[in-house]
Amino acid sequence: MPPPTARRTIENALRRRGYSRVAGVDEVGRGCLAGPVVAAAVVLDPERPVRGLRDSKLLTPATRERLYGEIVQCAAAWSLDAVEADEIDRINIHNAALLAMRGALTQLAPPPDFVLVDGFPLPNLRFPQRAVIKGDRVCAAIAAASIVAKVTRDRQMRQLHAEDPRFGFDRHKGYATRQHLAAIARYGAAPAHRRSFRPFASSATMASGPKARTAGLGGRGAGLWGPR
């Protein structure tokens, strides 16, 4: 039996209270050894529903891609932001994830009048907000944001693999799999790796290779990645 779909119960309740642009925001890539942390913000259009929204981690890659296409076509607004590996090393992954989520929300046009956040509240946010535990499983707007962020980041990791195939970024997407750790042991760190993470923090090794960069993907409200 497939997992239950995320519902619009919270969004509908907020609309009855007068909020018309309710955004969901989520991030992906927090626990990876390589690549950016990517955040997406989505305002769903109640007149153009997207069916089958679930936590991106519970979906197959093909289903995520299909839903991504529907979301970006049907959403009232959506946007993206990311923080790259070197900045993650400088400010730490927690702050980087918060920065990416705030950046995605800032780029929404028109801006939201209420924000639903997966997990915990966002500090220093100028919009009213509500944190929803396991929001990507129960809240449609957050689930949509998780799918947009996940598909965007996976595409970037496939591009990094095309530029430097030694690490297998297309398969593990930067997570600490056995294959990934073996490649790190053999080649050292690539430019896309987060050197503040284990196993790099105690090592000065660095692989020579193409400079890591973020793939440019278009989107309403998304300057990719937009000014900070």
C-alpha positions as CSV (number, residue, x, y, z in Angstrom):
1,M,0.0,0.0,0.0
2,P,1.5,3.4,-1.0
3,P,2.0,6.0,1.8
4,P,-0.8,8.4,2.3
5,T,-0.8,11.6,0.4
6,A,-0.1,15.0,2.1
7,R,-3.3,17.0,2.6
8,R,-4.3,20.6,2.4
9,T,-6.0,20.7,5.7
10,I,-3.7,23.3,7.2
11,E,-3.6,25.4,4.1
12,N,-7.4,25.4,3.8
13,A,-7.8,26.4,7.5
14,L,-5.4,29.3,7.0
15,R,-7.3,30.4,3.9
16,R,-10.5,30.5,5.9
17,R,-8.7,32.9,8.2
18,G,-7.9,35.2,5.3
19,Y,-4.4,34.1,4.2
20,S,-4.5,33.7,0.4
21,R,-0.8,33.0,-0.3
22,V,0.3,30.1,1.9
23,A,3.8,28.9,1.2
24,G,5.4,25.6,2.1
25,V,9.2,25.5,2.5
26,D,11.6,22.6,2.8
27,E,15.3,21.8,2.3
28,V,17.2,18.8,1.1
29,G,20.8,17.7,1.3
30,R,21.5,18.5,4.9
31,G,23.2,15.2,5.7
32,C,25.3,14.9,2.5
33,L,29.0,14.9,2.3
34,A,29.0,16.8,-1.0
35,G,27.0,19.3,-3.0
36,P,24.7,22.1,-1.9
37,V,21.8,22.2,0.5
38,V,18.8,23.2,-1.6
39,A,15.6,24.8,-0.4
40,A,12.3,25.3,-2.3
41,A,9.2,27.3,-1.4
42,V,5.9,26.6,-3.1
43,V,2.5,28.3,-3.0
44,L,-0.1,25.9,-4.4
45,D,-3.0,27.1,-6.5
46,P,-6.2,25.7,-5.0
47,E,-7.8,25.9,-8.5
48,R,-5.1,23.7,-10.0
49,P,-4.5,20.9,-7.6
50,V,-1.6,18.5,-7.9
51,R,-2.5,15.0,-6.9
52,G,-0.3,12.5,-5.2
53,L,1.9,14.9,-3.3
54,R,4.0,13.1,-0.7
55,D,7.3,13.4,1.1
56,S,9.9,13.3,-1.7
57,K,11.9,10.6,0.2
58,L,8.9,8.2,-0.2
59,L,8.6,8.6,-4.0
60,T,10.5,7.0,-6.8
61,P,12.8,9.2,-9.0
62,A,10.4,8.9,-11.9
63,T,7.4,9.9,-9.8
64,R,9.3,12.9,-8.3
65,E,10.2,14.1,-11.8
66,R,6.6,13.8,-12.9
67,L,5.3,15.6,-9.9
68,Y,8.0,18.3,-10.2
69,G,6.7,19.1,-13.7
70,E,3.1,19.3,-12.5
71,I,4.1,21.5,-9.5
72,V,6.0,24.1,-11.5
73,Q,3.3,24.3,-14.1
74,C,0.3,24.5,-11.6
75,A,1.7,26.3,-8.6
76,A,0.7,29.9,-8.0
77,A,4.4,30.6,-7.3
78,W,7.6,28.7,-6.5
79,S,11.2,29.5,-5.9
80,L,14.6,28.0,-5.1
81,D,17.7,28.8,-3.2
82,A,20.9,26.9,-2.3
83,V,24.0,27.2,-0.2
84,E,27.1,25.6,-1.7
85,A,29.7,23.4,0.0
86,D,32.3,26.2,0.7
87,E,29.7,28.4,2.4
88,I,28.4,25.4,4.4
89,D,31.9,24.9,5.7
90,R,32.1,28.5,6.7
91,I,28.7,28.9,8.5
92,N,27.8,25.2,9.3
93,I,25.1,23.1,7.8
94,H,22.4,24.2,10.3
95,N,22.8,27.9,9.4
96,A,23.2,27.0,5.7
97,A,19.8,25.2,5.7
98,L,18.1,28.1,7.4
99,L,19.7,30.6,4.9
100,A,18.6,28.6,1.9
101,M,15.0,28.4,3.2
102,R,14.9,32.1,4.0
103,G,16.4,32.8,0.5
104,A,13.7,30.7,-1.2
105,L,10.9,32.5,0.6
106,T,12.4,35.9,-0.1
107,Q,12.4,35.1,-3.8
108,L,8.7,34.2,-4.0
109,A,6.8,36.6,-6.2
110,P,4.3,37.7,-5.0
111,P,5.5,37.2,-1.5
112,P,3.6,34.8,0.8
113,D,1.4,36.0,3.6
114,F,1.9,32.9,5.7
115,V,4.6,30.2,5.7
116,L,4.5,26.5,6.7
117,V,7.9,25.2,7.6
118,D,8.9,21.5,7.9
119,G,10.1,20.7,11.4
120,F,11.0,23.8,13.3
121,P,10.4,27.6,13.0
122,L,12.6,29.8,10.9
123,P,14.3,32.5,12.9
124,N,14.3,36.1,11.6
125,L,11.5,35.5,9.1
126,R,9.4,38.5,8.3
127,F,6.3,36.4,7.5
128,P,3.9,34.8,10.0
129,Q,4.7,31.1,10.1
130,R,3.9,27.7,11.6
131,A,6.3,24.8,12.1
132,V,4.8,21.4,11.2
133,I,6.4,18.3,12.5
134,K,6.8,15.8,9.6
135,G,5.3,18.5,7.5
136,D,6.5,16.9,4.2
137,R,4.2,14.0,5.0
138,V,1.1,15.8,6.2
139,C,1.1,19.2,4.5
140,A,0.7,19.4,0.7
141,A,2.6,22.7,0.3
142,I,5.6,21.4,2.2
143,A,5.5,18.1,0.3
144,A,5.5,20.1,-3.0
145,A,8.5,22.1,-1.8
146,S,10.3,18.9,-0.8
147,I,9.8,17.5,-4.3
148,V,11.0,20.6,-6.1
149,A,14.1,20.9,-3.9
150,K,14.9,17.1,-4.2
151,V,14.6,17.0,-8.0
152,T,16.6,20.2,-8.4
153,R,19.4,18.9,-6.2
154,D,19.5,15.5,-7.8
155,R,19.9,17.1,-11.2
156,Q,22.8,19.2,-9.9
157,M,24.5,16.1,-8.5
158,R,24.1,14.4,-11.9
159,Q,25.8,17.4,-13.5
160,L,28.6,17.2,-11.0
161,H,29.0,13.5,-11.9
162,A,29.2,14.4,-15.6
163,E,32.0,16.8,-14.8
164,D,33.9,14.4,-12.5
165,P,32.6,10.8,-12.6
166,R,35.1,9.4,-10.0
167,F,32.8,9.8,-7.0
168,G,29.5,8.4,-8.4
169,F,27.5,11.5,-7.5
170,D,24.8,10.4,-9.9
171,R,24.1,7.4,-7.7
172,H,24.4,8.4,-4.1
173,K,23.8,12.2,-4.6
174,G,26.5,13.0,-2.1
175,Y,25.3,10.9,0.8
176,A,27.8,8.8,2.8
177,T,27.4,5.4,1.0
178,R,30.0,2.7,1.1
179,Q,30.8,3.5,-2.6
180,H,31.2,7.2,-1.9
181,L,33.5,6.7,1.1
182,A,35.6,4.3,-0.9
183,A,36.0,6.9,-3.6
184,I,36.9,9.6,-1.1
185,A,39.6,7.2,0.4
186,R,41.0,6.7,-3.0
187,Y,40.8,10.2,-4.5
188,G,40.6,12.6,-1.6
189,A,38.1,15.5,-1.6
190,A,36.7,17.1,-4.7
191,P,35.7,20.8,-4.8
192,A,32.0,19.8,-4.2
193,H,32.8,18.1,-0.9
194,R,32.1,19.7,2.5
195,R,35.4,19.7,4.2
196,S,34.0,20.5,7.6
197,F,32.2,17.1,7.5
198,R,33.7,13.7,8.4
199,P,35.8,12.2,6.9
200,F,37.4,15.5,5.7
201,A,37.6,17.5,8.9
202,S,40.9,15.8,10.0
203,S,42.3,15.5,6.5
204,A,44.0,18.0,4.3
205,T,43.6,15.9,1.1
206,M,42.0,17.5,-1.9
207,A,41.5,16.1,-5.3
208,S,42.3,18.1,-8.4
209,G,39.3,18.3,-10.6
210,P,36.7,20.6,-12.2
211,K,35.5,23.4,-10.0
212,A,32.1,22.6,-8.4
213,R,29.3,24.9,-9.5
214,T,25.6,25.1,-9.3
215,A,23.4,24.1,-12.2
216,G,21.3,26.9,-13.5
217,L,17.6,26.0,-13.7
218,G,14.8,28.4,-14.4
219,G,11.7,29.0,-12.4
220,R,9.1,31.6,-11.4
221,G,10.6,33.7,-8.7
222,A,13.9,31.7,-8.9
223,G,16.9,33.7,-9.9
224,L,19.1,30.7,-9.1
225,W,20.2,31.4,-6.7
226,G,19.2,35.0,-6.1
227,P,20.9,37.7,-4.0
228,R,21.4,37.3,-0.3
